[in-house]
Amino acid sequence: MLYYLFEYLDKTYDLPGAGLFNFITFRASLAVILSLFIATVYGKKIISYLRRKQVGESIRDLGLEGQNEKAGTPTMGGIIIILATLIPVLLFAKLENIYVILLIVTTLWMGVIGFIDDYIKKFKNDKEGLPGRFKVIGQVGLGLFVGVTMYFHPDIVVQHNTTTPGAQTEIIAKGPVDQFYVKDKSMLTTIPFVKENEFDYATLISWAGEGYKSYVWLIFIPIVIFIITAVSNGANLTDGIDGLAAGTSAIIGVTLALFAWVSGNVIFSDYLNIMYIPNTGEMTIFITAFVGALIGFLWYNTYPAQVFMGDTGSLTIGGIIAVIAIAVRKELLIPILCGIFLMENLSVVMQVGWFKYTKKKYGEGRRIFRMSPLHHHYQIKGFHESKIVTRFWIVGIFLAIITIVTLKIR
């Protein structure tokens, strides 16, 4: 909203300094500052309110050290992340931008699902919360919405450079973008570490004959649904010890902010020889607000946690990360960038699958890990949760660097 106000003041009255709001980097800086302020200052008030309402975490006895000390810690802290993200976005972003709209809808959609789950747990005294099938229905519904929007919305396109990459940067900077770039309404994505790294999902159904590209949505939309469901569940599983999910997600968010900015910038996309995706740069405002909210939340969520994010936060975080990755056409990098989420997911799948298999074959269930998800395995082995979190963050930074390197290494 402030963006539109200052745009009006700049055009109408030539107000000194108002033109700064035309720069994504300036608005992104304001967004991260405001989100940090909201999460740290007003986060404390929200925590106090949750404590007064006795929205405390019920701890299942898993035999973990220090577990019982966390009983009664306020949950539903994801509300802090949601508010600290959306308020700066509403103030500083271009609200007609389709990518910003997608991310706002994602935040509210997954936030509502997570909130209902937490509400049932706390106020209906049902430890299971929202039945899993309803969570999946909600995730599938969001995936369907995002997939359909990505496929049919006219503003969601990629533009191909018609000049030699890197050699005409100065010319492109001075001339109209459409003079050098051709719009393409295709479902292209990026394959990491290969020279010709653009991949069109339509090629998966090329066997269908002439006009096969008209049916690419049959492939693309299910892939979007799968990605959103997998990443949101991965974030949910990662939220098991103090600061792990928020810190890991902040690292992922910084990386995605870089991808969104360079993909939406005609100069940098030309220099890096990557897909130019118009309008994605505006997502940088959303992502920086999101990262600021996560870091601000960590002020209260690091060990010993004063608040837990609950499903209100973890499902929302996963949904946001998945949609951003899909929007910047980097969803095939998710196994690398979101490697922590992947390991947590796989540890549960492997543990449950092996237990069922060995029980059927030997009459006695056996385990691969001492406990799943993976972070609990290390807790059982005697590692303090602060050490586990710090080491997972280090792994997350390493994976983020590898992901960024894919911009040039092919």
C-alpha positions as CSV (number, residue, x, y, z in Angstrom):
1,M,0.0,0.0,0.0
2,L,2.8,2.4,0.8
3,Y,4.3,1.5,-2.6
4,Y,1.3,2.9,-4.4
5,L,1.2,6.0,-2.1
6,F,4.9,6.8,-2.8
7,E,4.5,6.0,-6.5
8,Y,1.6,8.6,-6.6
9,L,3.7,11.2,-4.7
10,D,6.6,10.6,-7.0
11,K,4.7,11.0,-10.2
12,T,2.4,13.8,-9.1
13,Y,4.5,15.9,-6.8
14,D,8.0,14.7,-7.6
15,L,8.6,14.2,-3.9
16,P,12.3,13.8,-3.1
17,G,13.1,10.2,-2.1
18,A,9.7,8.8,-3.2
19,G,11.3,7.3,-6.3
20,L,13.2,4.9,-4.1
21,F,10.1,2.8,-3.9
22,N,10.6,1.9,-7.5
23,F,13.6,-0.2,-6.5
24,I,13.0,-3.8,-5.5
25,T,16.2,-3.8,-3.3
26,F,15.0,-0.8,-1.3
27,R,11.5,-2.2,-0.7
28,A,13.0,-5.6,0.2
29,S,15.3,-3.9,2.7
30,L,12.3,-2.2,4.3
31,A,10.4,-5.5,4.3
32,V,13.0,-7.4,6.2
33,I,13.5,-4.6,8.7
34,L,9.8,-4.3,9.4
35,S,9.3,-8.1,9.6
36,L,12.1,-8.4,12.1
37,F,10.6,-5.6,14.2
38,I,7.1,-7.2,14.1
39,A,8.4,-10.7,15.0
40,T,10.6,-9.6,17.8
41,V,8.6,-6.8,19.4
42,Y,5.0,-7.9,18.8
43,G,6.0,-11.6,18.9
44,K,6.5,-11.2,22.6
45,K,3.0,-9.9,23.0
46,I,1.6,-12.7,21.0
47,I,3.4,-15.3,23.1
48,S,2.0,-13.7,26.3
49,Y,-1.4,-13.8,24.8
50,L,-1.0,-17.5,23.9
51,R,0.2,-18.2,27.4
52,R,-2.8,-16.5,28.9
53,K,-5.1,-18.6,26.8
54,Q,-3.2,-21.7,27.9
55,V,-2.3,-22.7,24.4
56,G,0.5,-24.9,25.7
57,E,2.2,-27.8,23.9
58,S,1.2,-31.3,25.1
59,I,4.4,-33.4,25.0
60,R,4.2,-37.1,24.1
61,D,6.6,-39.2,26.2
62,L,9.2,-40.3,23.7
63,G,11.9,-40.9,26.3
64,L,14.0,-37.9,25.1
65,E,16.2,-35.9,27.4
66,G,14.7,-32.6,28.5
67,Q,11.4,-33.4,26.8
68,N,9.1,-32.9,29.9
69,E,10.5,-29.5,30.5
70,K,8.9,-28.3,27.3
71,A,5.4,-29.2,28.4
72,G,3.2,-26.1,28.5
73,T,5.3,-24.0,26.1
74,P,2.9,-21.9,24.0
75,T,2.4,-23.3,20.5
76,M,0.6,-21.8,17.4
77,G,3.6,-19.4,17.2
78,G,3.3,-19.7,13.4
79,I,0.9,-16.8,13.7
80,I,3.9,-14.6,14.4
81,I,5.6,-15.7,11.2
82,I,2.4,-15.2,9.1
83,L,1.7,-11.7,10.5
84,A,5.4,-10.6,10.3
85,T,5.5,-11.8,6.6
86,L,2.1,-10.5,5.3
87,I,2.1,-7.0,6.9
88,P,5.4,-5.8,5.2
89,V,4.2,-7.5,1.9
90,L,0.9,-5.6,2.0
91,L,2.8,-2.3,2.6
92,F,5.7,-2.6,0.2
93,A,4.9,-5.1,-2.6
94,K,3.0,-4.6,-5.8
95,L,-0.2,-6.4,-4.9
96,E,-1.4,-6.9,-8.5
97,N,1.7,-9.0,-9.2
98,I,0.5,-12.6,-9.8
99,Y,3.4,-14.2,-8.0
100,V,2.8,-12.0,-4.9
101,I,-0.9,-13.0,-5.0
102,L,0.1,-16.7,-5.3
103,L,2.3,-16.4,-2.2
104,I,-0.3,-14.5,-0.2
105,V,-2.9,-17.1,-1.0
106,T,-0.4,-19.9,-0.1
107,T,0.4,-18.3,3.2
108,L,-3.3,-17.9,4.2
109,W,-4.3,-21.3,2.8
110,M,-1.7,-23.3,4.6
111,G,-1.9,-21.1,7.7
112,V,-5.6,-21.9,8.0
113,I,-5.0,-25.7,7.7
114,G,-2.2,-25.5,10.3
115,F,-4.3,-23.4,12.6
116,I,-7.3,-25.8,12.4
117,D,-4.9,-28.6,13.3
118,D,-3.4,-26.8,16.2
119,Y,-6.9,-25.6,17.4
120,I,-8.3,-29.1,17.4
121,K,-5.2,-30.3,19.4
122,K,-5.4,-27.6,22.0
123,F,-9.1,-26.7,22.4
124,K,-10.8,-30.0,21.5
125,N,-8.3,-32.1,23.5
126,D,-7.6,-34.3,20.5
127,K,-3.8,-35.0,20.3
128,E,-4.1,-36.3,16.7
129,G,-5.4,-32.9,15.5
130,L,-6.8,-32.6,12.0
131,P,-7.0,-36.0,10.4
132,G,-4.2,-36.6,7.9
133,R,-6.5,-37.0,5.0
134,F,-7.9,-33.5,5.5
135,K,-4.4,-32.1,5.6
136,V,-3.6,-33.9,2.3
137,I,-6.8,-32.6,0.8
138,G,-5.8,-29.1,1.7
139,Q,-2.3,-29.5,0.3
140,V,-3.7,-31.0,-2.9
141,G,-6.2,-28.2,-3.2
142,L,-3.4,-25.6,-2.9
143,G,-1.3,-27.5,-5.5
144,L,-4.3,-27.6,-7.8
145,F,-4.8,-23.8,-7.4
146,V,-1.1,-23.0,-8.0
147,G,-0.7,-25.4,-10.9
148,V,-3.8,-24.1,-12.7
149,T,-2.7,-20.5,-12.1
150,M,0.9,-21.2,-13.3
151,Y,-0.4,-22.8,-16.5
152,F,-3.3,-20.5,-17.5
153,H,-2.5,-17.1,-16.2
154,P,-1.3,-14.8,-19.0
155,D,1.3,-13.0,-16.9
156,I,3.2,-16.2,-16.0
157,V,5.7,-16.6,-18.9
158,V,9.4,-17.0,-19.6
159,Q,11.2,-14.8,-22.1
160,H,14.0,-16.0,-24.2
161,N,17.1,-14.0,-25.1
162,T,17.4,-13.4,-28.9
163,T,21.0,-12.1,-28.6
164,T,24.2,-13.7,-27.6
165,P,24.1,-14.2,-23.7
166,G,26.5,-11.8,-21.9
167,A,27.6,-10.0,-25.1
168,Q,24.7,-7.6,-25.4
169,T,24.1,-6.7,-21.8
170,E,24.6,-3.0,-22.3
171,I,22.4,-2.9,-25.3
172,I,19.6,-4.8,-23.5
173,A,19.9,-2.5,-20.5
174,K,19.3,0.6,-22.8
175,G,16.6,-0.9,-25.0
176,P,13.0,-2.2,-24.5
177,V,13.0,-5.7,-23.0
178,D,10.5,-7.0,-25.6
179,Q,12.9,-6.0,-28.4
180,F,15.5,-8.6,-27.2
181,Y,13.2,-11.2,-25.4
182,V,10.4,-13.4,-26.8
183,K,7.6,-14.4,-24.5
184,D,7.0,-18.1,-24.2
185,K,3.9,-19.5,-22.4
186,S,5.6,-22.9,-21.7
187,M,6.1,-25.0,-18.7
188,L,9.9,-24.8,-18.7
189,T,12.0,-25.6,-15.7
190,T,15.7,-25.8,-14.9
191,I,17.8,-29.0,-14.6
192,P,20.9,-28.5,-12.4
193,F,24.5,-29.2,-13.5
194,V,23.8,-29.7,-17.2
195,K,24.8,-27.4,-20.1
196,E,21.4,-27.2,-21.8
197,N,19.6,-26.9,-18.6
198,E,16.1,-25.9,-19.7
199,F,13.5,-28.7,-19.7
200,D,10.0,-28.5,-20.9
201,Y,7.5,-30.7,-19.1
202,A,5.7,-31.1,-22.5
203,T,8.4,-33.4,-23.7
204,L,7.1,-36.0,-21.3
205,I,4.0,-36.4,-23.4
206,S,5.5,-35.8,-26.8
207,W,4.4,-39.4,-27.7
208,A,0.8,-38.1,-27.7
209,G,1.4,-36.7,-31.3
210,E,0.6,-33.4,-32.8
211,G,-0.7,-30.8,-30.4
212,Y,0.7,-32.6,-27.4
213,K,1.8,-29.3,-25.8
214,S,-1.9,-28.5,-25.2
215,Y,-2.0,-31.3,-22.7
216,V,1.1,-30.5,-20.6
217,W,-1.1,-29.5,-17.7
218,L,-1.9,-33.2,-17.2
219,I,1.8,-33.6,-16.2
220,F,2.6,-30.2,-14.7
221,I,-0.3,-29.9,-12.2
222,P,0.2,-33.3,-10.6
223,I,3.9,-32.5,-10.2
224,V,3.1,-29.2,-8.5
225,I,0.7,-31.0,-6.2
226,F,3.3,-33.5,-5.3
227,I,6.0,-30.9,-4.6
228,I,3.8,-28.8,-2.4
229,T,2.6,-31.8,-0.4
230,A,6.1,-33.2,0.0
231,V,7.8,-29.9,1.0
232,S,5.1,-28.8,3.4
233,N,5.2,-32.3,5.1
234,G,9.0,-32.1,5.2
235,A,8.9,-28.8,7.0
236,N,6.3,-30.2,9.4
237,L,8.5,-33.2,10.2
238,T,11.6,-30.9,10.6
239,D,9.8,-28.9,13.3
240,G,10.7,-31.2,16.1
241,I,13.4,-29.4,18.2
242,D,14.0,-25.8,19.1
243,G,15.0,-23.6,16.2
244,L,15.5,-26.4,13.6
245,A,12.7,-25.7,11.2
246,A,12.8,-21.9,11.4
247,G,16.6,-21.7,11.0
248,T,16.7,-24.2,8.1
249,S,13.9,-22.4,6.3
250,A,15.6,-19.0,6.7
251,I,18.7,-20.4,4.9
252,I,16.5,-21.8,2.1
253,G,14.6,-18.5,1.9
254,V,17.8,-16.4,1.4
255,T,18.7,-18.7,-1.5
256,L,15.3,-18.4,-3.1
257,A,15.4,-14.6,-2.7
258,L,18.6,-14.6,-4.8
259,F,17.0,-16.8,-7.4
260,A,13.9,-14.7,-7.6
261,W,15.9,-11.5,-7.9
262,V,18.2,-12.6,-10.7
263,S,15.5,-14.5,-12.6
264,G,13.3,-11.4,-12.6
265,N,16.2,-9.0,-13.5
266,V,16.9,-8.7,-17.3
267,I,20.5,-7.8,-16.8
268,F,21.5,-10.5,-14.3
269,S,19.5,-13.2,-16.1
270,D,21.4,-12.2,-19.3
271,Y,24.8,-12.2,-17.6
272,L,24.2,-15.6,-15.9
273,N,22.5,-17.0,-19.0
274,I,19.5,-18.2,-17.1
275,M,15.8,-18.0,-17.9
276,Y,14.4,-14.4,-17.7
277,I,11.0,-14.7,-15.8
278,P,9.2,-11.4,-15.9
279,N,7.7,-10.2,-12.6
280,T,9.4,-12.7,-10.4
281,G,11.7,-10.0,-9.0
282,E,8.7,-8.7,-7.0
283,M,8.7,-11.9,-5.0
284,T,11.9,-10.7,-3.4
285,I,9.9,-8.4,-1.2
286,F,7.8,-11.3,0.0
287,I,10.8,-13.6,0.5
288,T,12.8,-11.1,2.5
289,A,9.8,-10.4,4.7
290,F,9.5,-14.2,5.1
291,V,13.1,-14.6,6.0
292,G,12.9,-11.6,8.5
293,A,9.9,-13.2,10.1
294,L,11.7,-16.5,10.5
295,I,14.8,-14.9,12.0
296,G,12.7,-12.8,14.3
297,F,10.8,-15.9,15.4
298,L,14.1,-17.6,16.2
299,W,14.6,-14.9,18.9
300,Y,12.0,-16.8,20.9
301,N,12.3,-20.3,19.3
302,T,16.0,-21.1,19.9
303,Y,16.8,-23.3,22.8
304,P,15.2,-23.2,25.2
305,A,12.2,-22.2,23.2
306,Q,9.6,-19.8,24.6
307,V,7.2,-20.6,21.8
308,F,6.7,-23.4,19.2
309,M,5.4,-22.6,15.7
310,G,3.0,-25.6,15.6
311,D,1.5,-26.8,12.4
312,T,0.3,-23.2,11.8
313,G,3.9,-22.3,11.1
314,S,5.5,-25.5,9.7
315,L,2.9,-26.3,7.1
316,T,2.8,-22.6,6.0
317,I,6.6,-22.5,5.7
318,G,6.7,-25.6,3.6
319,G,4.0,-24.4,1.3
320,I,5.7,-21.0,0.8
321,I,9.1,-22.6,0.0
322,A,7.5,-25.0,-2.5
323,V,5.5,-22.3,-4.4
324,I,8.6,-20.0,-4.6
325,A,10.7,-22.8,-6.0
326,I,8.1,-23.6,-8.6
327,A,7.6,-20.0,-9.5
328,V,11.3,-19.4,-10.3
329,R,11.4,-22.7,-12.2
330,K,13.9,-24.2,-9.7
331,E,11.7,-27.0,-8.3
332,L,14.2,-29.7,-9.5
333,L,16.7,-28.1,-7.1
334,I,14.5,-28.8,-4.1
335,P,16.1,-32.1,-3.3
336,I,19.4,-30.2,-2.9
337,L,18.2,-26.9,-1.4
338,C,15.7,-28.6,0.9
339,G,18.0,-31.5,1.7
340,I,17.2,-31.3,5.4
341,F,13.5,-31.6,4.7
342,L,14.2,-34.5,2.4
343,M,16.3,-36.3,4.9
344,E,13.6,-35.9,7.6
345,N,11.0,-37.2,5.2
346,L,13.0,-40.1,4.0
347,S,14.0,-41.1,7.5
348,V,10.3,-41.5,8.4
349,V,9.4,-43.4,5.2
350,M,12.4,-45.7,5.6
351,Q,11.7,-46.3,9.3
352,V,8.1,-47.1,8.8
353,G,8.6,-49.1,5.6
354,W,11.4,-51.3,7.1
355,F,9.5,-51.8,10.3
356,K,6.5,-53.1,8.4
357,Y,8.6,-55.3,6.0
358,T,10.6,-56.9,8.8
359,K,7.5,-57.5,10.9
360,K,5.8,-59.2,8.0
361,K,8.9,-61.3,7.1
362,Y,10.3,-62.1,10.6
363,G,7.3,-61.5,12.8
364,E,9.2,-58.8,14.6
365,G,9.5,-55.1,13.5
366,R,13.0,-53.8,13.2
367,R,14.3,-50.2,12.9
368,I,16.9,-48.5,10.8
369,F,17.2,-45.4,13.1
370,R,16.8,-45.4,16.8
371,M,13.9,-43.0,16.3
372,S,12.5,-41.0,13.4
373,P,12.4,-38.2,12.1
374,L,16.2,-38.1,11.9
375,H,16.8,-35.3,14.5
376,H,15.3,-37.6,17.1
377,H,17.8,-40.3,16.2
378,Y,20.6,-38.1,17.2
379,Q,18.9,-37.1,20.4
380,I,18.6,-40.7,21.4
381,K,22.3,-41.1,20.7
382,G,23.0,-38.4,23.3
383,F,23.6,-35.3,21.2
384,H,22.2,-32.1,22.8
385,E,19.5,-30.5,20.7
386,S,21.4,-27.3,20.3
387,K,24.3,-29.2,18.7
388,I,21.9,-31.1,16.4
389,V,20.3,-27.8,15.3
390,T,23.6,-26.1,14.7
391,R,25.0,-28.9,12.7
392,F,21.8,-29.2,10.6
393,W,22.0,-25.4,9.9
394,I,25.6,-25.9,8.7
395,V,24.5,-28.7,6.4
396,G,21.7,-26.4,5.2
397,I,24.2,-23.6,4.4
398,F,26.4,-26.1,2.5
399,L,23.4,-27.3,0.5
400,A,22.4,-23.7,-0.2
401,I,25.8,-22.9,-1.5
402,I,25.7,-25.9,-3.8
403,T,22.3,-24.7,-5.1
404,I,23.6,-21.2,-5.8
405,V,26.6,-22.6,-7.6
406,T,24.2,-24.2,-10.1
407,L,23.7,-20.8,-11.6
408,K,27.1,-21.0,-13.3
409,I,28.3,-24.6,-13.0
410,R,26.8,-26.7,-15.8
